[in-house]
Amino acid sequence: MPICECGFNFAKANLKGQRFESYAVIRDDDYPKVMRKESAILSEHGRDKVLALISDAAQWVGSLMRCPKCGAWVFVKPHGRTRDAIVILKAVPPVKRARPTKRRASANASRHATSTRHR
Ligand SMILES: [Zn+2]
């Protein structure tokens, strides 16, 4: 598990039992393959075989975790053993709309009409 840019260590938090928001992430192209692997795990009964199948399937699944300290999203791509497999997604403020909504446009139009009437 990664460490966020703010220093939050997801692995240590996990060991301490600290909860944080997280999701499993599967590439669209790999989804059918991962589902077949999951199905094989569920139908297998030998413990060692199940663990081997889980280990094999896990490499195809990444994760998306929300840092409880700074709010950034930390994305770990499937097969994420290299440094570039971890992407930090910081929250950005919402972008203002370029065009006014219909309601505002009509309000502006009536305001304009009112101000023209008084001239
Ligand atoms: Zn953080």
Residues whose N, C-alpha, C, O or C-beta is under 5 A from the ligand:
A	BS01	ZN	C4 E5 C6 F8 C67 K69 C70 G71 A72
